[in-house]
Amino acid sequence: MKLLTILAVLCLGVWLWRAQRRPSVKDQTPQPGRTQSEQAPHEMVACRSCAVHIPAAEAHVGKLGSYCCTDHLKRSES
Ligand SMILES: [Zn+2]
């Protein structure tokens, strides 16, 4: 009977420990969300001059739009 009580307490302890760990797993789920937000800057834009698609973060943004390089930006906007 003593062994059964110890086992029951152990099971309860493990169950409680696992129940407490689950919210922390939920807290970690925003991390993939963070990686998605990190992936967001990889949005592609087309160069207004040659229509080449480049990541928005690497695009040269002018008054009229985005360009793949400063050369195309200067050529299209001057
Ligand atoms: Zn271009």
N, CA, C, O and the ligand as a Tripos MOL2 file, in Angstrom:
@<TRIPOS>MOLECULE
protein
  313   311    79     0     0
PROTEIN
NO_CHARGES

@<TRIPOS>ATOM
      1 N           0.8430   -1.2130    0.0000 N.3       1 MET1
      2 CA          0.0000    0.0000    0.0000 C.3       1 MET1
      3 C           0.8740    1.2560    0.0000 C.2       1 MET1
      4 O           0.5560    2.2520   -0.6500 O.2       1 MET1
      5 N           1.9800    1.1850    0.7430 N.am      2 LYS2
      6 CA          2.9050    2.3100    0.8240 C.3       2 LYS2
      7 C           3.4940    2.6060   -0.5660 C.2       2 LYS2
      8 O           3.6340    3.7560   -0.9810 O.2       2 LYS2
      9 N           3.8340    1.5010   -1.2680 N.am      3 LEU3
     10 CA          4.4050    1.6140   -2.6080 C.3       3 LEU3
     11 C           3.4080    2.2510   -3.5790 C.2       3 LEU3
     12 O           3.7720    3.0620   -4.4310 O.2       3 LEU3
     13 N           2.1320    1.8570   -3.4240 N.am      4 LEU4
     14 CA          1.0760    2.4240   -4.2770 C.3       4 LEU4
     15 C           0.9480    3.9280   -4.0690 C.2       4 LEU4
     16 O           0.7730    4.6820   -5.0270 O.2       4 LEU4
     17 N           1.0350    4.3580   -2.8210 N.am      5 THR5
     18 CA          0.9360    5.7810   -2.4930 C.3       5 THR5
     19 C           2.1030    6.5440   -3.1030 C.2       5 THR5
     20 O           1.9310    7.6240   -3.6680 O.2       5 THR5
     21 N           3.2990    5.9610   -2.9770 N.am      6 ILE6
     22 CA          4.5020    6.6000   -3.5420 C.3       6 ILE6
     23 C           4.3620    6.7080   -5.0580 C.2       6 ILE6
     24 O           4.6880    7.7380   -5.6480 O.2       6 ILE6
     25 N           3.8730    5.6330   -5.6840 N.am      7 LEU7
     26 CA          3.6750    5.6200   -7.1340 C.3       7 LEU7
     27 C           2.6480    6.6780   -7.5600 C.2       7 LEU7
     28 O           2.8330    7.3810   -8.5530 O.2       7 LEU7
     29 N           1.5650    6.7700   -6.7850 N.am      8 ALA8
     30 CA          0.5180    7.7390   -7.0940 C.3       8 ALA8
     31 C           1.0580    9.1650   -6.9950 C.2       8 ALA8
     32 O           0.7630   10.0070   -7.8430 O.2       8 ALA8
     33 N           1.8420    9.4270   -5.9650 N.am      9 VAL9
     34 CA          2.4320   10.7560   -5.7700 C.3       9 VAL9
     35 C           3.4060   11.0540   -6.9040 C.2       9 VAL9
     36 O           3.4420   12.1670   -7.4290 O.2       9 VAL9
     37 N           4.1920   10.0510   -7.2750 N.am     10 LEU10
     38 CA          5.1510   10.2040   -8.3720 C.3      10 LEU10
     39 C           4.4300   10.5280   -9.6810 C.2      10 LEU10
     40 O           4.8250   11.4310  -10.4190 O.2      10 LEU10
     41 N           3.3500    9.7590   -9.9560 N.am     11 CYS11
     42 CA          2.5740    9.9920  -11.1830 C.3      11 CYS11
     43 C           1.9710   11.3940  -11.1850 C.2      11 CYS11
     44 O           1.9860   12.0900  -12.2000 O.2      11 CYS11
     45 N           1.4400   11.7930  -10.0300 N.am     12 LEU12
     46 CA          0.8530   13.1300   -9.9090 C.3      12 LEU12
     47 C           1.9180   14.2070  -10.1380 C.2      12 LEU12
     48 O           1.6840   15.2130  -10.8080 O.2      12 LEU12
     49 N           3.0960   13.9580   -9.5540 N.am     13 GLY13
     50 CA          4.2010   14.9000   -9.7150 C.3      13 GLY13
     51 C           4.6230   15.0370  -11.1640 C.2      13 GLY13
     52 O           4.8360   16.1400  -11.6660 O.2      13 GLY13
     53 N           4.7420   13.8770  -11.8380 N.am     14 VAL14
     54 CA          5.1230   13.8850  -13.2590 C.3      14 VAL14
     55 C           4.0400   14.5820  -14.0870 C.2      14 VAL14
     56 O           4.3420   15.3530  -14.9980 O.2      14 VAL14
     57 N           2.7670   14.3000  -13.7560 N.am     15 TRP15
     58 CA          1.6600   14.8940  -14.5040 C.3      15 TRP15
     59 C           1.6590   16.4150  -14.3360 C.2      15 TRP15
     60 O           1.4700   17.1660  -15.2940 O.2      15 TRP15
     61 N           1.8750   16.8490  -13.0800 N.am     16 LEU16
     62 CA          1.9140   18.2850  -12.8000 C.3      16 LEU16
     63 C           3.0960   18.9430  -13.5160 C.2      16 LEU16
     64 O           2.9700   20.0410  -14.0590 O.2      16 LEU16
     65 N           4.2390   18.2630  -13.5100 N.am     17 TRP17
     66 CA          5.4510   18.7820  -14.1550 C.3      17 TRP17
     67 C           5.2390   18.9400  -15.6600 C.2      17 TRP17
     68 O           5.6500   19.9270  -16.2700 O.2      17 TRP17
     69 N           4.5680   17.9080  -16.2450 N.am     18 ARG18
     70 CA          4.3060   17.9780  -17.6920 C.3      18 ARG18
     71 C           3.2740   19.0490  -18.0110 C.2      18 ARG18
     72 O           3.3570   19.7210  -19.0390 O.2      18 ARG18
     73 N           2.2790   19.2040  -17.0990 N.am     19 ALA19
     74 CA          1.2420   20.2170  -17.2990 C.3      19 ALA19
     75 C           1.8450   21.6180  -17.2370 C.2      19 ALA19
     76 O           1.4250   22.5280  -17.9510 O.2      19 ALA19
     77 N           2.8500   21.7660  -16.3570 N.am     20 GLN20
     78 CA          3.5150   23.0690  -16.2390 C.3      20 GLN20
     79 C           4.4230   23.3480  -17.4220 C.2      20 GLN20
     80 O           4.6400   24.5030  -17.7890 O.2      20 GLN20
     81 N           4.9490   22.2940  -18.0160 N.am     21 ARG21
     82 CA          5.8710   22.4720  -19.1510 C.3      21 ARG21
     83 C           5.1360   22.8870  -20.4110 C.2      21 ARG21
     84 O           5.6920   23.5840  -21.2600 O.2      21 ARG21
     85 N           3.8560   22.4510  -20.5390 N.am     22 ARG22
     86 CA          3.1120   22.7440  -21.7730 C.3      22 ARG22
     87 C           2.9890   24.2340  -22.0870 C.2      22 ARG22
     88 O           3.1950   24.6330  -23.2340 O.2      22 ARG22
     89 N           2.6510   25.0850  -21.0750 N.am     23 PRO23
     90 CA          2.5840   26.5250  -21.4090 C.3      23 PRO23
     91 C           3.9150   27.0760  -21.8950 C.2      23 PRO23
     92 O           3.9450   27.9790  -22.7310 O.2      23 PRO23
     93 N           5.0360   26.5290  -21.3680 N.am     24 SER24
     94 CA          6.3480   27.0020  -21.8140 C.3      24 SER24
     95 C           6.5860   26.6070  -23.2640 C.2      24 SER24
     96 O           7.2680   27.3130  -24.0070 O.2      24 SER24
     97 N           6.0050   25.4500  -23.6670 N.am     25 VAL25
     98 CA          6.1020   25.0420  -25.0680 C.3      25 VAL25
     99 C           5.2960   26.0290  -25.9230 C.2      25 VAL25
    100 O           5.6880   26.3790  -27.0360 O.2      25 VAL25
    101 N           4.1530   26.4690  -25.3640 N.am     26 LYS26
    102 CA          3.3500   27.4600  -26.0870 C.3      26 LYS26
    103 C           4.0990   28.7840  -26.1950 C.2      26 LYS26
    104 O           3.9900   29.4970  -27.1920 O.2      26 LYS26
    105 N           4.8730   29.1040  -25.1290 N.am     27 ASP27
    106 CA          5.6650   30.3340  -25.1570 C.3      27 ASP27
    107 C           6.7310   30.2690  -26.2400 C.2      27 ASP27
    108 O           7.1310   31.2900  -26.7990 O.2      27 ASP27
    109 N           7.1900   29.0410  -26.5300 N.am     28 GLN28
    110 CA          8.2280   28.8880  -27.5480 C.3      28 GLN28
    111 C           7.6430   28.9510  -28.9530 C.2      28 GLN28
    112 O           8.3690   29.1960  -29.9160 O.2      28 GLN28
    113 N           6.3160   28.7280  -29.0790 N.am     29 THR29
    114 CA          5.7150   28.7480  -30.4160 C.3      29 THR29
    115 C           5.8210   30.1110  -31.1080 C.2      29 THR29
    116 O           5.9210   30.1400  -32.3340 O.2      29 THR29
    117 N           5.8050   31.2490  -30.3860 N.am     30 PRO30
    118 CA          6.0300   32.5150  -31.1060 C.3      30 PRO30
    119 C           7.3880   32.6010  -31.7870 C.2      30 PRO30
    120 O           7.5860   33.4370  -32.6690 O.2      30 PRO30
    121 N           8.3370   31.7370  -31.3830 N.am     31 GLN31
    122 CA          9.6590   31.7620  -32.0210 C.3      31 GLN31
    123 C           9.5880   31.4500  -33.5100 C.2      31 GLN31
    124 O          10.2240   32.1300  -34.3160 O.2      31 GLN31
    125 N           8.7960   30.3920  -33.8960 N.am     32 PRO32
    126 CA          8.6430   30.2330  -35.3530 C.3      32 PRO32
    127 C           7.9890   31.4690  -35.9750 C.2      32 PRO32
    128 O           8.2760   31.8240  -37.1180 O.2      32 PRO32
    129 N           7.1020   32.1250  -35.2020 N.am     33 GLY33
    130 CA          6.5040   33.3700  -35.6810 C.3      33 GLY33
    131 C           7.5630   34.4340  -35.8820 C.2      33 GLY33
    132 O           7.4960   35.2290  -36.8200 O.2      33 GLY33
    133 N           8.5560   34.4410  -34.9760 N.am     34 ARG34
    134 CA          9.6490   35.3960  -35.1100 C.3      34 ARG34
    135 C          10.4530   35.1190  -36.3730 C.2      34 ARG34
    136 O          10.8840   36.0400  -37.0670 O.2      34 ARG34
    137 N          10.6500   33.8130  -36.6640 N.am     35 THR35
    138 CA         11.4030   33.4830  -37.8690 C.3      35 THR35
    139 C          10.5920   33.8780  -39.1030 C.2      35 THR35
    140 O          11.1530   34.2500  -40.1330 O.2      35 THR35
    141 N           9.2460   33.7900  -38.9840 N.am     36 GLN36
    142 CA          8.4210   34.2120  -40.1110 C.3      36 GLN36
    143 C           8.5590   35.7140  -40.3290 C.2      36 GLN36
    144 O           8.6070   36.1900  -41.4630 O.2      36 GLN36
    145 N           8.6220   36.4550  -39.2140 N.am     37 SER37
    146 CA          8.7840   37.9020  -39.3530 C.3      37 SER37
    147 C          10.1790   38.2320  -39.8870 C.2      37 SER37
    148 O          10.3840   39.2430  -40.5580 O.2      37 SER37
    149 N          11.1530   37.3300  -39.5640 N.am     38 GLU38
    150 CA         12.4870   37.5190  -40.1200 C.3      38 GLU38
    151 C          12.4850   37.2230  -41.6230 C.2      38 GLU38
    152 O          13.2590   37.7880  -42.3960 O.2      38 GLU38
    153 N          11.5800   36.3120  -42.0020 N.am     39 GLN39
    154 CA         11.4900   35.9770  -43.4140 C.3      39 GLN39
    155 C          10.7110   37.0420  -44.1910 C.2      39 GLN39
    156 O          10.8180   37.1230  -45.4150 O.2      39 GLN39
    157 N           9.9410   37.8460  -43.4890 N.am     40 ALA40
    158 CA          9.1300   38.8730  -44.1310 C.3      40 ALA40
    159 C           9.9650   39.8490  -44.9710 C.2      40 ALA40
    160 O           9.5160   40.2270  -46.0530 O.2      40 ALA40
    161 N          11.1730   40.2810  -44.5210 N.am     41 PRO41
    162 CA         11.9700   41.1880  -45.3550 C.3      41 PRO41
    163 C          12.3710   40.5890  -46.7000 C.2      41 PRO41
    164 O          12.8320   41.3090  -47.5850 O.2      41 PRO41
    165 N          12.1950   39.2480  -46.8630 N.am     42 HIS42
    166 CA         12.5450   38.6230  -48.1320 C.3      42 HIS42
    167 C          11.4340   38.7900  -49.1710 C.2      42 HIS42
    168 O          11.4200   38.1000  -50.1900 O.2      42 HIS42
    169 N          10.5240   39.6920  -48.9090 N.am     43 GLU43
    170 CA          9.4700   39.9950  -49.8700 C.3      43 GLU43
    171 C          10.1400   40.5050  -51.1580 C.2      43 GLU43
    172 O          11.0340   41.3490  -51.1090 O.2      43 GLU43
    173 N           9.7010   39.9860  -52.2920 N.am     44 MET44
    174 CA         10.3520   40.3220  -53.5500 C.3      44 MET44
    175 C           9.6680   41.5130  -54.2210 C.2      44 MET44
    176 O           8.4440   41.6470  -54.2000 O.2      44 MET44
    177 N          10.4810   42.3550  -54.8020 N.am     45 VAL45
    178 CA          9.9650   43.4830  -55.5770 C.3      45 VAL45
    179 C          10.6210   43.4600  -56.9650 C.2      45 VAL45
    180 O          11.7460   42.9870  -57.1260 O.2      45 VAL45
    181 N           9.9050   43.9720  -57.9460 N.am     46 ALA46
    182 CA         10.4390   43.9920  -59.3100 C.3      46 ALA46
    183 C          11.1130   45.3300  -59.5820 C.2      46 ALA46
    184 O          10.6170   46.3830  -59.1810 O.2      46 ALA46
    185 N          12.2480   45.2730  -60.2690 N.am     47 CYS47
    186 CA         12.9340   46.4940  -60.6810 C.3      47 CYS47
    187 C          12.0720   47.1930  -61.7320 C.2      47 CYS47
    188 O          11.5890   46.5510  -62.6650 O.2      47 CYS47
    189 N          11.8820   48.4910  -61.5850 N.am     48 ARG48
    190 CA         11.0650   49.2530  -62.5360 C.3      48 ARG48
    191 C          11.7460   49.3760  -63.8910 C.2      48 ARG48
    192 O          11.0850   49.6360  -64.8960 O.2      48 ARG48
    193 N          13.0390   49.1940  -63.9250 N.am     49 SER49
    194 CA         13.7850   49.3560  -65.1670 C.3      49 SER49
    195 C          13.8950   48.0470  -65.9500 C.2      49 SER49
    196 O          13.5590   48.0090  -67.1340 O.2      49 SER49
    197 N          14.3620   46.9730  -65.3050 N.am     50 CYS50
    198 CA         14.5960   45.7310  -66.0210 C.3      50 CYS50
    199 C          13.6910   44.5920  -65.5680 C.2      50 CYS50
    200 O          13.8020   43.4820  -66.0890 O.2      50 CYS50
    201 N          12.7960   44.8370  -64.6100 N.am     51 ALA51
    202 CA         11.8200   43.8660  -64.1120 C.3      51 ALA51
    203 C          12.4370   42.6680  -63.3990 C.2      51 ALA51
    204 O          11.7580   41.6680  -63.1660 O.2      51 ALA51
    205 N          13.7050   42.7620  -63.0540 N.am     52 VAL52
    206 CA         14.3330   41.7000  -62.2700 C.3      52 VAL52
    207 C          13.7870   41.7530  -60.8490 C.2      52 VAL52
    208 O          13.6540   42.8260  -60.2610 O.2      52 VAL52
    209 N          13.4660   40.5590  -60.2970 N.am     53 HIS53
    210 CA         12.9340   40.5150  -58.9330 C.3      53 HIS53
    211 C          14.0740   40.4090  -57.9320 C.2      53 HIS53
    212 O          14.9640   39.5670  -58.0540 O.2      53 HIS53
    213 N          14.0210   41.2850  -56.9430 N.am     54 ILE54
    214 CA         15.0580   41.3350  -55.9030 C.3      54 ILE54
    215 C          14.3760   41.4440  -54.5390 C.2      54 ILE54
    216 O          13.2610   41.9570  -54.4510 O.2      54 ILE54
    217 N          15.0360   40.9650  -53.4660 N.am     55 PRO55
    218 CA         14.4460   41.1210  -52.1280 C.3      55 PRO55
    219 C          14.2230   42.5970  -51.8100 C.2      55 PRO55
    220 O          15.0710   43.4410  -52.1020 O.2      55 PRO55
    221 N          13.0750   42.8960  -51.2120 N.am     56 ALA56
    222 CA         12.7320   44.2910  -50.9020 C.3      56 ALA56
    223 C          13.8130   44.9540  -50.0510 C.2      56 ALA56
    224 O          14.0510   46.1550  -50.1740 O.2      56 ALA56
    225 N          14.4710   44.1700  -49.1860 N.am     57 ALA57
    226 CA         15.5120   44.7090  -48.3110 C.3      57 ALA57
    227 C          16.7310   45.1650  -49.1060 C.2      57 ALA57
    228 O          17.4470   46.0720  -48.6810 O.2      57 ALA57
    229 N          16.9720   44.5330  -50.2740 N.am     58 GLU58
    230 CA         18.1480   44.8640  -51.0840 C.3      58 GLU58
    231 C          17.8200   45.8470  -52.2090 C.2      58 GLU58
    232 O          18.7090   46.2890  -52.9360 O.2      58 GLU58
    233 N          16.5320   46.1860  -52.3450 N.am     59 ALA59
    234 CA         16.1200   47.0500  -53.4430 C.3      59 ALA59
    235 C          16.5540   48.4950  -53.2050 C.2      59 ALA59
    236 O          16.6200   48.9560  -52.0650 O.2      59 ALA59
    237 N          16.8430   49.1890  -54.2760 N.am     60 HIS60
    238 CA         17.1700   50.6130  -54.2200 C.3      60 HIS60
    239 C          15.8710   51.3650  -54.5030 C.2      60 HIS60
    240 O          15.3800   51.3790  -55.6310 O.2      60 HIS60
    241 N          15.3330   51.9810  -53.4780 N.am     61 VAL61
    242 CA         14.0280   52.6190  -53.6030 C.3      61 VAL61
    243 C          14.1880   54.0670  -54.0340 C.2      61 VAL61
    244 O          14.8710   54.8580  -53.3840 O.2      61 VAL61
    245 N          13.5410   54.3930  -55.1480 N.am     62 GLY62
    246 CA         13.5490   55.7600  -55.6440 C.3      62 GLY62
    247 C          12.1900   56.4010  -55.4720 C.2      62 GLY62
    248 O          11.3250   55.8570  -54.7850 O.2      62 GLY62
    249 N          11.9930   57.5720  -56.1020 N.am     63 LYS63
    250 CA         10.7170   58.2730  -55.9820 C.3      63 LYS63
    251 C           9.6030   57.5210  -56.6960 C.2      63 LYS63
    252 O           8.4550   57.5380  -56.2530 O.2      63 LYS63
    253 N           9.9430   56.8590  -57.8070 N.am     64 LEU64
    254 CA          8.9320   56.1920  -58.6300 C.3      64 LEU64
    255 C           8.7510   54.7140  -58.2900 C.2      64 LEU64
    256 O           7.7270   54.1260  -58.6410 O.2      64 LEU64
    257 N           9.7180   54.1080  -57.6180 N.am     65 GLY65
    258 CA          9.5950   52.6980  -57.2880 C.3      65 GLY65
    259 C          10.9110   52.0940  -56.8660 C.2      65 GLY65
    260 O          11.8410   52.8040  -56.4830 O.2      65 GLY65
    261 N          10.9850   50.7630  -56.9380 N.am     66 SER66
    262 CA         12.1820   50.0440  -56.5020 C.3      66 SER66
    263 C          13.0070   49.6090  -57.7010 C.2      66 SER66
    264 O          12.4710   49.3070  -58.7670 O.2      66 SER66
    265 N          14.3180   49.5830  -57.5100 N.am     67 TYR67
    266 CA         15.2380   49.2070  -58.5810 C.3      67 TYR67
    267 C          16.2410   48.1790  -58.0690 C.2      67 TYR67
    268 O          16.4800   48.0740  -56.8660 O.2      67 TYR67
    269 N          16.8270   47.4170  -59.0030 N.am     68 CYS68
    270 CA         17.7690   46.3750  -58.6200 C.3      68 CYS68
    271 C          19.1340   46.9570  -58.2810 C.2      68 CYS68
    272 O          19.8870   46.3650  -57.5070 O.2      68 CYS68
    273 N          19.4580   48.1120  -58.8550 N.am     69 CYS69
    274 CA         20.7670   48.7080  -58.6020 C.3      69 CYS69
    275 C          20.6670   50.2270  -58.7450 C.2      69 CYS69
    276 O          19.6920   50.7480  -59.2880 O.2      69 CYS69
    277 N          21.6720   50.9150  -58.2590 N.am     70 THR70
    278 CA         21.6670   52.3790  -58.3160 C.3      70 THR70
    279 C          21.7170   52.8700  -59.7590 C.2      70 THR70
    280 O          21.2000   53.9400  -60.0780 O.2      70 THR70
    281 N          22.3460   52.0760  -60.6310 N.am     71 ASP71
    282 CA         22.4460   52.4470  -62.0410 C.3      71 ASP71
    283 C          21.0510   52.5550  -62.6670 C.2      71 ASP71
    284 O          20.7520   53.5310  -63.3560 O.2      71 ASP71
    285 N          20.2120   51.5660  -62.4280 N.am     72 HIS72
    286 CA         18.8520   51.5860  -62.9760 C.3      72 HIS72
    287 C          18.0250   52.6860  -62.3150 C.2      72 HIS72
    288 O          17.1870   53.3130  -62.9640 O.2      72 HIS72
    289 N          18.2610   52.9180  -61.0270 N.am     73 LEU73
    290 CA         17.5540   53.9840  -60.3190 C.3      73 LEU73
    291 C          17.8690   55.3200  -60.9450 C.2      73 LEU73
    292 O          16.9650   56.1100  -61.2140 O.2      73 LEU73
    293 N          19.1670   55.5890  -61.1860 N.am     74 LYS74
    294 CA         19.6040   56.8540  -61.7900 C.3      74 LYS74
    295 C          19.0670   56.9830  -63.2020 C.2      74 LYS74
    296 O          18.5850   58.0500  -63.5830 O.2      74 LYS74
    297 N          19.1420   55.9020  -63.9940 N.am     75 ARG75
    298 CA         18.7040   55.9420  -65.3850 C.3      75 ARG75
    299 C          17.2150   56.2140  -65.5080 C.2      75 ARG75
    300 O          16.7810   56.9390  -66.4030 O.2      75 ARG75
    301 N          16.4180   55.6170  -64.5880 N.am     76 SER76
    302 CA         14.9570   55.7520  -64.6990 C.3      76 SER76
    303 C          14.4380   57.0490  -64.1130 C.2      76 SER76
    304 O          13.3870   57.5390  -64.5250 O.2      76 SER76
    305 N          15.1580   57.6060  -63.1610 N.am     77 GLU77
    306 CA         14.6090   58.7700  -62.4570 C.3      77 GLU77
    307 C          15.3230   60.0680  -62.7780 C.2      77 GLU77
    308 O          15.0010   61.1060  -62.2000 O.2      77 GLU77
    309 N          16.2980   60.0340  -63.6980 N.am     78 SER78
    310 CA         16.9590   61.2890  -64.0340 C.3      78 SER78
    311 C          16.6460   61.6810  -65.4790 C.2      78 SER78
    312 O          17.1150   62.7160  -65.9530 O.2      78 SER78
    313 ZN         17.1220   46.6870  -62.8300 Zn       79 ZN79
@<TRIPOS>BOND
     1     1     2 1
     2     2     3 1
     3     3     4 2
     4     3     5 am
     5     5     6 1
     6     6     7 1
     7     7     8 2
     8     7     9 am
     9     9    10 1
    10    10    11 1
    11    11    12 2
    12    11    13 am
    13    13    14 1
    14    14    15 1
    15    15    16 2
    16    15    17 am
    17    17    18 1
    18    18    19 1
    19    19    20 2
    20    19    21 am
    21    21    22 1
    22    22    23 1
    23    23    24 2
    24    23    25 am
    25    25    26 1
    26    26    27 1
    27    27    28 2
    28    27    29 am
    29    29    30 1
    30    30    31 1
    31    31    32 2
    32    31    33 am
    33    33    34 1
    34    34    35 1
    35    35    36 2
    36    35    37 am
    37    37    38 1
    38    38    39 1
    39    39    40 2
    40    39    41 am
    41    41    42 1
    42    42    43 1
    43    43    44 2
    44    43    45 am
    45    45    46 1
    46    46    47 1
    47    47    48 2
    48    47    49 am
    49    49    50 1
    50    50    51 1
    51    51    52 2
    52    51    53 am
    53    53    54 1
    54    54    55 1
    55    55    56 2
    56    55    57 am
    57    57    58 1
    58    58    59 1
    59    59    60 2
    60    59    61 am
    61    61    62 1
    62    62    63 1
    63    63    64 2
    64    63    65 am
    65    65    66 1
    66    66    67 1
    67    67    68 2
    68    67    69 am
    69    69    70 1
    70    70    71 1
    71    71    72 2
    72    71    73 am
    73    73    74 1
    74    74    75 1
    75    75    76 2
    76    75    77 am
    77    77    78 1
    78    78    79 1
    79    79    80 2
    80    79    81 am
    81    81    82 1
    82    82    83 1
    83    83    84 2
    84    83    85 am
    85    85    86 1
    86    86    87 1
    87    87    88 2
    88    87    89 am
    89    89    90 1
    90    90    91 1
    91    91    92 2
    92    91    93 am
    93    93    94 1
    94    94    95 1
    95    95    96 2
    96    95    97 am
    97    97    98 1
    98    98    99 1
    99    99   100 2
   100    99   101 am
   101   101   102 1
   102   102   103 1
   103   103   104 2
   104   103   105 am
   105   105   106 1
   106   106   107 1
   107   107   108 2
   108   107   109 am
   109   109   110 1
   110   110   111 1
   111   111   112 2
   112   111   113 am
   113   113   114 1
   114   114   115 1
   115   115   116 2
   116   115   117 am
   117   117   118 1
   118   118   119 1
   119   119   120 2
   120   119   121 am
   121   121   122 1
   122   122   123 1
   123   123   124 2
   124   123   125 am
   125   125   126 1
   126   126   127 1
   127   127   128 2
   128   127   129 am
   129   129   130 1
   130   130   131 1
   131   131   132 2
   132   131   133 am
   133   133   134 1
   134   134   135 1
   135   135   136 2
   136   135   137 am
   137   137   138 1
   138   138   139 1
   139   139   140 2
   140   139   141 am
   141   141   142 1
   142   142   143 1
   143   143   144 2
   144   143   145 am
   145   145   146 1
   146   146   147 1
   147   147   148 2
   148   147   149 am
   149   149   150 1
   150   150   151 1
   151   151   152 2
   152   151   153 am
   153   153   154 1
   154   154   155 1
   155   155   156 2
   156   155   157 am
   157   157   158 1
   158   158   159 1
   159   159   160 2
   160   159   161 am
   161   161   162 1
   162   162   163 1
   163   163   164 2
   164   163   165 am
   165   165   166 1
   166   166   167 1
   167   167   168 2
   168   167   169 am
   169   169   170 1
   170   170   171 1
   171   171   172 2
   172   171   173 am
   173   173   174 1
   174   174   175 1
   175   175   176 2
   176   175   177 am
   177   177   178 1
   178   178   179 1
   179   179   180 2
   180   179   181 am
   181   181   182 1
   182   182   183 1
   183   183   184 2
   184   183   185 am
   185   185   186 1
   186   186   187 1
   187   187   188 2
   188   187   189 am
   189   189   190 1
   190   190   191 1
   191   191   192 2
   192   191   193 am
   193   193   194 1
   194   194   195 1
   195   195   196 2
   196   195   197 am
   197   197   198 1
   198   198   199 1
   199   199   200 2
   200   199   201 am
   201   201   202 1
   202   202   203 1
   203   203   204 2
   204   203   205 am
   205   205   206 1
   206   206   207 1
   207   207   208 2
   208   207   209 am
   209   209   210 1
   210   210   211 1
   211   211   212 2
   212   211   213 am
   213   213   214 1
   214   214   215 1
   215   215   216 2
   216   215   217 am
   217   217   218 1
   218   218   219 1
   219   219   220 2
   220   219   221 am
   221   221   222 1
   222   222   223 1
   223   223   224 2
   224   223   225 am
   225   225   226 1
   226   226   227 1
   227   227   228 2
   228   227   229 am
   229   229   230 1
   230   230   231 1
   231   231   232 2
   232   231   233 am
   233   233   234 1
   234   234   235 1
   235   235   236 2
   236   235   237 am
   237   237   238 1
   238   238   239 1
   239   239   240 2
   240   239   241 am
   241   241   242 1
   242   242   243 1
   243   243   244 2
   244   243   245 am
   245   245   246 1
   246   246   247 1
   247   247   248 2
   248   247   249 am
   249   249   250 1
   250   250   251 1
   251   251   252 2
   252   251   253 am
   253   253   254 1
   254   254   255 1
   255   255   256 2
   256   255   257 am
   257   257   258 1
   258   258   259 1
   259   259   260 2
   260   259   261 am
   261   261   262 1
   262   262   263 1
   263   263   264 2
   264   263   265 am
   265   265   266 1
   266   266   267 1
   267   267   268 2
   268   267   269 am
   269   269   270 1
   270   270   271 1
   271   271   272 2
   272   271   273 am
   273   273   274 1
   274   274   275 1
   275   275   276 2
   276   275   277 am
   277   277   278 1
   278   278   279 1
   279   279   280 2
   280   279   281 am
   281   281   282 1
   282   282   283 1
   283   283   284 2
   284   283   285 am
   285   285   286 1
   286   286   287 1
   287   287   288 2
   288   287   289 am
   289   289   290 1
   290   290   291 1
   291   291   292 2
   292   291   293 am
   293   293   294 1
   294   294   295 1
   295   295   296 2
   296   295   297 am
   297   297   298 1
   298   298   299 1
   299   299   300 2
   300   299   301 am
   301   301   302 1
   302   302   303 1
   303   303   304 2
   304   303   305 am
   305   305   306 1
   306   306   307 1
   307   307   308 2
   308   307   309 am
   309   309   310 1
   310   310   311 1
   311   311   312 2
@<TRIPOS>SUBSTRUCTURE
     1 MET1         2 RESIDUE 1 A MET
     2 LYS2         6 RESIDUE 1 A LYS
     3 LEU3        10 RESIDUE 1 A LEU
     4 LEU4        14 RESIDUE 1 A LEU
     5 THR5        18 RESIDUE 1 A THR
     6 ILE6        22 RESIDUE 1 A ILE
     7 LEU7        26 RESIDUE 1 A LEU
     8 ALA8        30 RESIDUE 1 A ALA
     9 VAL9        34 RESIDUE 1 A VAL
    10 LEU10       38 RESIDUE 1 A LEU
    11 CYS11       42 RESIDUE 1 A CYS
    12 LEU12       46 RESIDUE 1 A LEU
    13 GLY13       50 RESIDUE 1 A GLY
    14 VAL14       54 RESIDUE 1 A VAL
    15 TRP15       58 RESIDUE 1 A TRP
    16 LEU16       62 RESIDUE 1 A LEU
    17 TRP17       66 RESIDUE 1 A TRP
    18 ARG18       70 RESIDUE 1 A ARG
    19 ALA19       74 RESIDUE 1 A ALA
    20 GLN20       78 RESIDUE 1 A GLN
    21 ARG21       82 RESIDUE 1 A ARG
    22 ARG22       86 RESIDUE 1 A ARG
    23 PRO23       90 RESIDUE 1 A PRO
    24 SER24       94 RESIDUE 1 A SER
    25 VAL25       98 RESIDUE 1 A VAL
    26 LYS26      102 RESIDUE 1 A LYS
    27 ASP27      106 RESIDUE 1 A ASP
    28 GLN28      110 RESIDUE 1 A GLN
    29 THR29      114 RESIDUE 1 A THR
    30 PRO30      118 RESIDUE 1 A PRO
    31 GLN31      122 RESIDUE 1 A GLN
    32 PRO32      126 RESIDUE 1 A PRO
    33 GLY33      130 RESIDUE 1 A GLY
    34 ARG34      134 RESIDUE 1 A ARG
    35 THR35      138 RESIDUE 1 A THR
    36 GLN36      142 RESIDUE 1 A GLN
    37 SER37      146 RESIDUE 1 A SER
    38 GLU38      150 RESIDUE 1 A GLU
    39 GLN39      154 RESIDUE 1 A GLN
    40 ALA40      158 RESIDUE 1 A ALA
    41 PRO41      162 RESIDUE 1 A PRO
    42 HIS42      166 RESIDUE 1 A HIS
    43 GLU43      170 RESIDUE 1 A GLU
    44 MET44      174 RESIDUE 1 A MET
    45 VAL45      178 RESIDUE 1 A VAL
    46 ALA46      182 RESIDUE 1 A ALA
    47 CYS47      186 RESIDUE 1 A CYS
    48 ARG48      190 RESIDUE 1 A ARG
    49 SER49      194 RESIDUE 1 A SER
    50 CYS50      198 RESIDUE 1 A CYS
    51 ALA51      202 RESIDUE 1 A ALA
    52 VAL52      206 RESIDUE 1 A VAL
    53 HIS53      210 RESIDUE 1 A HIS
    54 ILE54      214 RESIDUE 1 A ILE
    55 PRO55      218 RESIDUE 1 A PRO
    56 ALA56      222 RESIDUE 1 A ALA
    57 ALA57      226 RESIDUE 1 A ALA
    58 GLU58      230 RESIDUE 1 A GLU
    59 ALA59      234 RESIDUE 1 A ALA
    60 HIS60      238 RESIDUE 1 A HIS
    61 VAL61      242 RESIDUE 1 A VAL
    62 GLY62      246 RESIDUE 1 A GLY
    63 LYS63      250 RESIDUE 1 A LYS
    64 LEU64      254 RESIDUE 1 A LEU
    65 GLY65      258 RESIDUE 1 A GLY
    66 SER66      262 RESIDUE 1 A SER
    67 TYR67      266 RESIDUE 1 A TYR
    68 CYS68      270 RESIDUE 1 A CYS
    69 CYS69      274 RESIDUE 1 A CYS
    70 THR70      278 RESIDUE 1 A THR
    71 ASP71      282 RESIDUE 1 A ASP
    72 HIS72      286 RESIDUE 1 A HIS
    73 LEU73      290 RESIDUE 1 A LEU
    74 LYS74      294 RESIDUE 1 A LYS
    75 ARG75      298 RESIDUE 1 A ARG
    76 SER76      302 RESIDUE 1 A SER
    77 GLU77      306 RESIDUE 1 A GLU
    78 SER78      310 RESIDUE 1 A SER
    79 ZN79       313 GROUP 0 **** ****
